[in-house]
Amino acid sequence: MLMQMEEVHPQLKEFIIDYCSRYKISKVDPGTLNLETSIDLDLDIADIEMDLFLAEFAETFRIDQSKFSWYKYGYPKGSASVKVIRTLFGYNSNWVKSLSNKIYKPKFRVSNLQDAFKTGRLI
């Protein structure tokens, strides 16, 4: 029996694409954006930019983030090695993504945002 994978809510998808475009973070292909997309590794949002991203997300969708803590996920600080690999080879090929995942473990995914979008709370 095949389980249908849940789709990213259209408003959330639009927010992510718009945010990345507006702040010139990375060009996001709407077709590849899914619940397993890593905010810090795949979209390259880390450090203080992640805090700004979450603040705008919470404000846009009226999400309560008072109980949110990076303790649960580990603070997404990015990786200099991944940045070098991305600069040299881009991030579209599977081997680059696989190598990047070995060097740096993603901390925060679109699924975390989708859960907050549904419940109204970022935990």
Secondary structure, DSSP 8 states (H G I E B T S, - for coil): ---------HHHHHHHHHHHHHTT-----TTT--TT-BTTTTS---THHHHHHHHHHHHHHT-B-TT--GGGT------HHHHHHHHHH-S-SHHHHHHHHHHS----BHHHHHHHHHHSB--
